[in-house]
Amino acid sequence: MLSRYSLLPLALAAAFPTLAADLPLYEGETTVVTATRFARDPSQLASDVTVITAEDIAKSSATDLPSLLARQPGIAMTQSGGIGQTSSLFLRGTNSNHTQLLIDGQRINAATTGTATWQLIPLELIDRIEIVRGGASGAYGADAIGGVVQIFTKRGGGKPRATASVEYGSYGHTATSAGIGGSAGNLRYNFTARASEDSGISATTPKNSQFEADRDGYRNAGFSGNLAYFINENHEIGTQLLYSNGRTEYDGGGSFPVAQNRLLNYNIYSRNIFLPNWESTVRLGESRDSYKDYWGINETRQQQVSWSNRFNSRAGNWLLGAETIEDSLRSSSQYTLTSRRTNAIFGGWSRTFGIHSLQANVRHDNNSQFGGVNSGNLGYSVELIKSIHAYTNIGRAFHIPTFWDANLPPGWGSDPNLKPEKAATREIGLKARLDNWKINTSIFDTRISDLIVYNTNTWMTENIPEAKIKGITLAFAGEINNVDISGNITWQDPRNVNSDKLLPRRSRVLGNAKAGYRLGDWRFFAELEGQGARFDAADNAATGRMHGYVLTHLGVDYQVAKDWRANLRVNNALDQSYELAKNYSTMRRNALIKLTWNGNL
């Protein structure tokens, strides 16, 4: 049965009878903004970009954000147990803190670890995701060596609409969600909420005998809100908010092995067109990432102020801006430093002339602890023949040591003398759009100097001279009659140059393939997901080897009525045993059924 905790969103829907689901801000893949901070046609971009729409999310077999991202080209996810447990993302073989997460334009990565709490963000709050691969520090600063993932929360517009859903699944899974959105005069609005509960699985495997093999449950409640008021066609003010609260049980951790994890992101903005060729946006916001367990609390806060200006001229599109990010830390541990500030200025330029497109971004960041760093990107795209584009780009990116890396108390494994990591990426690629088919391929080469690693012999963080990652990604999607087909595969070699060992938890091959068939109101699909062998530690010891795996996911969607839709998902249908992190469990065969209503009011 649904508990009171899971009934929260349905209660919200009942309390407001004129509720509505939002209409997306973007349609399909008409524009991408993350790659250059300009709205650009994705075929003209000199970078490897993936767009995931709300429709893509609904059709996917994924049940949470980590499983959705794990199906995308060049991305591998690890998870320390079942749903709700700590997740890490490795993009193109780079470290888990080398991918910058943005939500509605704001940085989210925790200042303690440099990683994002991917498992905390419910899919129901997301309207669109843009993934940009390759060094992007020229546009976004630190932590974008592997790339950028930007999440756009749901926004309203048009006639009022409402949505509500309920779902049941294996391992005691229940969830409900409700949303409202639309517009009233000059006001555009959306509010969406979701709550879920899971009995879970044991976070650790029986091999890890120091912990009890019991079920580790998870609870989550999330909410997003967007309000925008149009003073007139040239001036808009608004506010955006995302909040998620997760309660996770885990193995070990004293007499009360429960962690409370909260994510909060909010901002207010003013977007103004002062002149026909000048658009200015000012944004003030804050993100908080809080983790509390038996041992204490770590909460990081990022206060952000940014001002960006876009100019159009005969010479191209121009970007000029500045931002300030204040990181602060509240912790039960006595860190040697608990706050630092980054001031940055950035610029960009893009122009399309005939079959050619050029783009460039430059940025200077000055961090109060580690000083100044310059970064940038330069890309070129050309249309070889109709709808087939070739591109190349080069970029320089960087990552500064986190509070955990450099500012823990003496004797806790930090090194205050760590250097920031610097990376150079070169890439060439091809994009083809042929009738109902899309084919993308990219060849990339990333070199990282002063890579920060944790030495298990000295129990200290340290810089290693160089890591190199070479690889190639192939992705395709298309439709034949009523059958849609998509897939991707990445071959890569993420390696420590000095030791010639593979970087931990990264395989040399990973991929995904999916086929769906539409028959009237029915849609059936099957999906394969897998990656090759990996090592859990930097020394590539045989005891830490994790075997490769291929999982099979099955699903069926049925349009019950005009506004009603039912979904059935069976993940890991062949009940494969596999590991994403050594000695941590993963979900065996599991099923989920979901009923959704979405209609006009």
C-alpha positions in Angstrom: 0.0 0.0 0.0 1.0 3.6 -0.5 2.2 5.2 2.7 1.4 8.7 3.9 4.9 9.7 2.7 4.1 8.5 -0.8 0.8 10.3 -0.9 2.3 13.8 -0.7 2.1 14.6 -4.4 -1.4 13.3 -4.8 -2.5 15.4 -1.8 -0.9 18.4 -3.5 -2.9 17.6 -6.7 -6.2 17.3 -4.7 -5.6 20.6 -2.9 -5.3 22.5 -6.2 -8.0 21.4 -8.7 -6.7 23.8 -11.4 -3.4 22.0 -11.7 -1.4 21.6 -14.9 1.7 19.9 -16.3 4.1 22.1 -18.1 4.8 22.4 -21.8 8.4 22.1 -22.6 10.5 25.2 -23.2 12.2 23.4 -26.1 10.8 21.2 -28.8 12.9 18.2 -30.0 16.5 19.1 -30.8 15.8 22.4 -32.5 18.4 24.2 -30.3 21.1 23.4 -27.8 22.3 26.0 -25.3 24.8 24.2 -23.1 27.6 23.7 -25.6 28.4 27.4 -26.2 25.9 29.3 -23.9 24.2 30.3 -27.2 21.0 28.7 -28.7 22.5 26.8 -31.6 21.4 24.1 -34.1 23.0 20.9 -32.8 24.1 19.9 -36.3 26.3 23.0 -36.5 28.0 22.5 -33.1 31.6 21.5 -33.1 31.1 19.1 -30.2 29.5 15.8 -29.3 26.1 16.6 -27.8 23.2 14.5 -26.6 19.7 15.9 -26.0 17.3 13.9 -23.8 13.7 15.2 -24.0 10.8 14.5 -21.7 9.4 12.1 -24.3 12.7 10.2 -24.4 12.6 9.9 -20.6 9.0 8.5 -20.7 10.0 5.9 -23.4 13.1 4.8 -21.5 13.4 1.7 -19.4 15.3 3.8 -16.8 13.7 4.1 -13.3 16.0 6.9 -12.0 18.5 9.5 -13.2 21.6 7.3 -12.8 20.1 4.5 -14.9 19.0 7.0 -17.6 22.4 8.5 -17.9 24.1 5.1 -17.9 22.4 4.4 -21.3 23.9 7.5 -23.0 27.0 7.4 -25.2 30.3 7.5 -23.4 28.8 7.4 -19.8 29.4 4.8 -17.2 27.8 4.9 -13.8 28.7 3.3 -10.5 26.5 2.8 -7.5 27.3 1.6 -4.0 24.3 -0.6 -3.7 20.7 -0.3 -5.0 18.4 2.6 -5.7 19.2 5.8 -3.7 22.8 4.7 -2.9 25.7 6.9 -3.8 26.2 7.2 -7.5 29.2 8.4 -9.6 29.4 9.3 -13.3 32.4 8.7 -15.5 32.2 10.6 -18.8 34.6 9.5 -21.6 36.8 7.8 -19.0 37.5 10.9 -16.9 37.1 11.0 -13.1 33.7 11.2 -11.4 34.4 14.8 -10.4 35.3 15.8 -13.9 31.7 16.3 -15.1 30.0 19.6 -14.2 26.3 19.3 -13.3 24.1 22.3 -14.0 20.5 22.7 -13.0 18.8 25.5 -14.8 22.2 27.2 -15.4 23.5 26.8 -11.8 26.5 24.7 -10.6 25.5 21.8 -8.4 28.6 19.7 -7.7 29.4 19.4 -3.9 32.5 21.3 -2.9 33.6 18.4 -0.6 33.9 15.7 -3.2 33.4 17.6 -6.4 30.7 15.1 -7.5 27.0 15.5 -7.9 24.3 13.6 -6.0 22.8 12.1 -9.2 20.6 9.6 -7.3 18.7 12.4 -5.6 17.1 14.1 -8.7 13.7 12.5 -9.6 13.1 12.0 -13.4 9.6 13.5 -13.0 11.0 16.9 -12.3 13.1 17.0 -15.5 11.9 18.4 -18.8 15.2 18.2 -20.7 18.8 17.1 -20.4 21.7 18.3 -22.5 25.0 16.4 -22.4 28.1 18.1 -23.8 31.2 15.8 -24.1 34.8 17.1 -24.0 36.5 19.9 -22.0 34.1 22.7 -21.4 35.9 24.9 -18.9 36.1 27.7 -21.4 32.4 28.1 -20.9 31.8 26.9 -17.4 35.0 26.9 -15.4 36.3 24.2 -13.1 35.3 20.6 -13.1 34.3 20.3 -16.8 37.2 18.2 -18.0 35.0 15.3 -19.1 32.0 17.6 -20.1 28.8 19.1 -18.8 25.4 17.7 -18.0 22.7 20.4 -17.8 19.2 19.6 -16.4 16.3 21.8 -17.2 13.4 21.5 -14.8 9.8 21.6 -16.0 8.5 24.9 -17.1 4.9 26.0 -17.8 3.2 27.6 -20.7 0.0 27.6 -22.8 -3.3 26.2 -21.6 -3.4 24.8 -18.1 -2.6 21.1 -17.9 -2.4 18.6 -15.1 -0.5 15.3 -14.6 -0.5 12.7 -11.9 1.0 9.2 -11.7 1.3 6.2 -9.4 3.7 3.3 -9.7 4.5 0.0 -8.0 7.5 -2.3 -8.4 9.8 -4.9 -7.1 11.7 -4.6 -3.8 8.8 -2.7 -2.2 8.9 0.2 -4.6 6.0 2.7 -4.5 5.9 6.2 -5.9 3.4 9.0 -6.8 3.8 12.3 -8.6 1.7 15.3 -9.5 2.3 18.4 -11.6 0.6 21.6 -12.5 1.6 24.1 -15.1 0.5 26.6 -17.7 0.1 30.3 -18.0 -2.2 33.0 -16.8 -1.9 36.3 -18.6 1.8 37.3 -18.4 2.6 34.7 -15.8 4.0 31.3 -16.7 4.1 28.6 -14.0 4.9 25.0 -13.1 5.0 23.0 -9.9 5.8 19.3 -9.8 6.3 16.9 -6.9 7.2 13.3 -6.4 7.6 10.9 -3.5 8.9 7.4 -3.4 9.7 4.5 -1.1 11.8 1.4 -1.6 12.5 -1.6 0.7 15.7 -1.9 -1.3 18.4 -4.6 -1.4 21.4 -5.1 0.8 23.9 -2.4 -0.2 26.9 -4.8 0.2 27.4 -8.3 -1.1 27.7 -11.4 1.0 31.4 -11.4 0.2 31.7 -8.3 2.3 31.2 -10.2 5.5 31.9 -7.3 7.9 28.4 -6.0 7.3 24.9 -7.5 7.8 23.2 -8.6 4.6 19.9 -6.9 5.3 17.7 -4.8 3.1 18.7 -1.1 2.9 15.7 1.0 2.1 15.3 4.4 0.5 12.8 7.3 0.7 12.8 10.3 -1.4 10.6 13.4 -1.8 11.3 16.0 -4.5 9.8 19.2 -5.7 10.5 21.7 -8.5 8.9 25.1 -9.1 9.2 27.6 -11.9 7.6 31.1 -12.1 8.2 33.6 -14.9 6.5 36.9 -15.4 6.8 38.7 -18.7 6.6 42.5 -18.2 6.5 42.7 -22.0 8.1 40.8 -24.9 11.5 42.2 -24.1 11.7 41.8 -20.3 11.2 38.7 -18.1 11.8 38.1 -14.4 11.5 34.7 -12.7 12.5 32.2 -10.1 13.4 28.5 -10.2 13.7 26.0 -7.4 14.5 22.3 -7.1 14.5 20.5 -3.7 15.1 16.8 -3.0 15.3 15.0 0.3 16.6 11.4 0.5 16.7 9.0 3.4 19.0 6.1 2.7 19.8 3.0 4.8 23.2 1.4 4.4 25.5 -1.3 5.8 27.8 -0.3 8.6 28.1 3.2 10.1 27.7 2.6 13.8 24.5 1.8 15.6 22.2 3.8 13.3 23.2 3.2 9.6 21.0 5.8 8.0 22.0 8.8 5.9 20.0 11.9 5.2 20.9 13.6 1.9 19.4 16.9 0.8 19.8 18.9 -2.4 18.5 22.4 -2.8 18.9 24.7 -5.8 17.2 28.0 -6.3 17.7 31.2 -8.2 16.0 34.4 -9.3 16.8 36.0 -12.7 16.1 38.9 -14.9 16.3 38.5 -18.7 16.2 41.8 -20.6 16.5 42.8 -24.3 17.7 46.4 -24.0 18.5 46.8 -27.7 17.5 44.7 -30.7 20.9 43.0 -30.7 21.6 42.9 -26.9 20.2 40.5 -24.4 21.3 40.6 -20.8 20.6 38.1 -18.0 21.4 38.5 -14.3 21.0 35.5 -12.1 21.4 35.2 -8.3 21.1 31.8 -6.7 22.3 29.2 -4.3 22.8 25.5 -4.2 23.2 23.3 -1.1 24.3 19.7 -0.8 23.9 18.2 2.7 24.9 14.7 3.9 24.2 13.6 7.5 24.8 10.2 9.0 25.8 8.6 12.3 29.2 10.2 12.1 28.2 13.8 11.5 27.3 16.2 8.8 28.9 17.7 5.7 27.0 20.5 4.0 28.3 22.6 1.2 26.8 25.8 0.0 27.5 27.6 -3.3 26.2 31.1 -3.6 26.3 32.2 -7.3 25.9 35.6 -9.0 26.3 35.8 -12.8 25.8 38.4 -15.5 25.8 37.3 -19.1 25.3 39.4 -22.2 24.7 38.2 -25.8 25.2 40.5 -28.8 24.3 39.9 -32.4 26.3 41.6 -35.2 27.3 41.0 -38.8 30.6 39.6 -37.4 28.7 36.9 -35.5 27.2 36.2 -32.1 29.1 37.5 -29.0 29.0 36.5 -25.4 30.5 38.5 -22.5 29.9 37.9 -18.8 31.2 37.6 -15.3 30.3 35.4 -12.3 31.2 34.9 -8.6 30.9 31.6 -6.8 31.3 31.5 -3.0 31.8 27.9 -1.7 31.4 27.4 2.1 31.4 24.3 4.2 29.7 23.3 7.5 31.1 20.0 8.8 31.5 17.9 11.9 35.1 17.6 10.9 37.6 20.4 11.6 38.6 21.3 8.1 41.6 23.6 7.7 39.7 25.8 5.3 35.9 26.1 5.1 35.3 28.7 2.5 36.7 30.0 -0.8 35.6 32.2 -3.6 36.0 32.1 -7.4 35.7 35.2 -9.5 35.5 34.7 -13.3 35.1 36.5 -16.5 34.2 34.7 -19.8 33.5 35.4 -23.4 32.4 33.6 -26.5 31.9 34.0 -30.2 30.1 32.0 -32.9 29.4 32.5 -36.5 27.9 30.5 -39.4 28.8 31.6 -42.9 27.6 29.4 -45.7 28.5 25.7 -45.0 31.0 26.7 -42.3 30.5 27.3 -38.6 33.1 28.6 -36.0 32.8 28.8 -32.3 35.1 29.9 -29.5 34.9 30.3 -25.7 37.5 31.8 -23.3 37.4 32.1 -19.6 39.6 33.3 -16.7 38.9 31.9 -13.2 40.6 33.3 -10.0 40.2 31.0 -7.0 41.0 32.4 -3.6 42.9 29.2 -2.6 44.6 28.1 -5.9 44.9 31.3 -7.9 44.2 32.0 -11.6 43.5 29.6 -14.4 42.8 30.3 -18.1 40.8 27.9 -20.2 39.2 27.9 -23.6 37.7 26.0 -26.6 37.9 26.4 -30.3 35.7 24.5 -32.8 35.0 24.3 -36.5 32.1 22.6 -38.3 31.5 22.2 -42.1 28.6 20.7 -44.0 30.3 18.3 -46.4 27.1 17.5 -48.2 23.4 18.1 -47.4 22.8 17.1 -43.7 26.2 15.6 -43.1 28.6 17.7 -41.0 32.2 17.1 -40.0 33.7 19.0 -37.0 36.8 19.3 -34.9 37.6 21.1 -31.7 40.3 21.6 -29.2 39.9 22.7 -25.6 41.7 23.3 -22.3 40.0 22.5 -19.1 40.9 22.2 -15.4 39.8 20.9 -12.0 40.8 22.4 -8.6 41.3 20.2 -5.5 38.1 19.7 -3.5 37.8 20.4 0.2 38.3 16.6 0.8 41.4 16.6 -1.4 43.3 19.4 0.2 41.6 20.7 3.4 40.8 17.8 5.7 42.5 17.9 9.2 46.1 16.8 9.4 46.4 13.0 9.3 43.1 12.5 7.4 44.7 11.9 4.0 44.5 15.4 2.5 47.5 17.2 0.9 47.3 21.0 1.1 50.1 21.2 -1.6 48.0 19.6 -4.3 48.1 21.2 -7.7 45.0 21.9 -9.8 44.5 19.4 -12.7 44.8 20.7 -16.2 43.6 18.9 -19.3 43.8 19.2 -23.1 41.3 17.6 -25.4 41.3 17.1 -29.2 38.3 15.7 -31.0 37.1 15.1 -34.6 33.6 13.9 -35.5 30.9 13.4 -38.0 27.2 14.1 -37.7 24.7 12.8 -40.3 20.9 13.4 -40.5 19.4 11.2 -43.2 15.6 11.2 -43.4 14.6 9.4 -40.2 18.2 8.5 -39.2 20.8 10.2 -37.1 24.4 8.9 -37.0 27.1 10.5 -34.9 30.7 9.4 -34.4 33.6 11.1 -32.6 37.2 10.4 -32.0 38.7 12.0 -28.9 42.0 12.3 -27.1 42.3 13.8 -23.6 45.5 14.4 -21.7 45.3 15.3 -18.0 48.4 16.5 -16.1 48.6 16.4 -12.3 45.7 14.1 -12.0 44.5 13.8 -8.4 44.3 10.3 -7.1 44.1 8.6 -3.7 47.1 6.4 -2.9 45.9 3.4 -0.9 49.5 2.7 0.2 50.1 6.1 1.8 46.4 6.8 2.5 47.0 10.3 1.0 45.7 12.2 -2.0 48.5 13.0 -4.5 49.1 14.3 -8.0 50.3 11.9 -10.7 52.1 13.4 -13.7 49.8 12.4 -16.5 46.8 10.4 -17.5 45.6 9.9 -21.1 42.3 8.8 -22.5 41.8 7.9 -26.2 38.6 6.7 -27.6 35.9 6.6 -30.2 32.1 6.8 -29.9 29.5 5.7 -32.4 25.8 6.5 -31.9 22.8 6.1 -34.1 19.0 6.3 -34.0 16.3 5.8 -36.6 13.0 4.4 -37.6 11.9 1.8 -40.1 8.1 1.6 -40.6 6.8 1.2 -37.0 10.2 0.1 -35.6 12.5 2.6 -33.9 16.1 1.6 -33.4 18.9 3.3 -31.5 22.3 2.4 -30.0 25.7 3.5 -29.0 29.1 2.0 -28.3 32.3 3.6 -26.9 35.8 2.1 -27.1 38.2 3.9 -24.8 41.6 3.5 -23.1 41.6 5.5 -19.8 45.1 5.0 -18.5 47.7 6.2 -16.0 50.7 7.0 -18.1 53.3 6.3 -15.4 52.0 2.9 -14.3 50.3 2.0 -17.6 47.3 0.8 -15.5 43.6 1.4 -16.4 42.0 4.2 -14.3 39.8 2.6 -11.6 36.2 1.6 -12.3 36.5 2.4 -16.0 36.1 -0.2 -18.7 37.5 -0.1 -22.3 34.2 -0.7 -23.9 30.6 0.3 -23.0 27.4 0.5 -24.9 23.6 0.3 -25.3 21.2 -0.9 -28.0 17.4 -0.5 -28.1 14.6 -1.5 -30.5 10.9 -0.6 -30.1 7.8 -1.6 -32.1 4.5 0.4 -32.3 1.2 -1.4 -32.9 -1.8 0.8 -32.5 -2.0 2.0 -28.9 0.8 -0.4 -27.9 4.6 0.0 -27.9 7.0 -2.8 -27.1 10.7 -2.5 -26.7 13.8 -4.4 -25.7 17.1 -2.9 -24.6 20.7 -4.1 -24.0 23.1 -2.3 -21.7 26.6 -3.3 -20.9 30.3 -2.6 -20.3 33.5 -4.5 -20.2 35.7 -5.6 -17.3 37.0 -3.0 -14.9 39.2 -2.7 -11.8 38.1 -1.3 -8.6 41.5 0.1 -7.6 44.3 1.9 -9.4 46.7 -1.0 -9.0 44.5 -3.2 -11.2 44.9 -6.0 -8.8 43.1 -9.2 -9.8 41.2 -9.3 -6.5 39.5 -6.0 -7.5 38.6 -7.1 -11.0 34.9 -6.7 -11.9 33.7 -8.8 -14.8 32.0 -7.3 -17.8 28.2 -7.7 -18.2 25.3 -7.2 -20.6 21.8 -6.6 -19.1 18.5 -7.0 -20.9 15.6 -4.7 -20.2 12.1 -5.1 -21.6 9.1 -2.8 -21.6 5.6 -2.2 -22.9 3.5 1.1 -23.1 -0.2 1.2 -23.6 -2.4 4.2 -24.3 -5.3 3.3 -22.1 -7.4 6.3 -23.1 -6.9 9.8 -24.4 -5.2 11.1 -21.3 -4.2 7.8 -19.6 -1.1 5.8 -20.3 0.3 2.6 -18.6 3.9 1.4 -18.6 5.4 -1.9 -17.6 9.2 -2.2 -17.2 11.2 -5.4 -16.5 14.8 -4.5 -15.9 17.6 -7.1 -15.9 15.1 -9.5 -17.3 17.6 -12.3 -17.5 18.5 -11.9 -13.8 22.2 -11.3 -14.4 24.6 -10.9 -11.5 27.0 -8.0 -11.9 29.0 -5.4 -10.0 29.3 -1.6 -10.5 31.5 -1.2 -7.4 33.5 -4.0 -5.8 31.6 -5.8 -2.9 28.4 -3.7 -3.5 25.2 -5.2 -4.6 23.1 -4.4 -7.7 19.5 -5.0 -8.6 18.6 -8.4 -9.9 15.5 -8.9 -12.1 12.9 -6.3 -11.1 9.6 -5.0 -12.5 7.7 -1.7 -12.3 4.2 -0.7 -13.5 3.2 2.9 -13.8 -0.1 4.6 -14.6 0.0 8.2 -15.7 -2.8 10.8 -16.4 -1.9 13.9 -18.4 -4.6 16.2 -19.7 -6.2 19.6 -20.1 -8.2 21.3 -17.4 
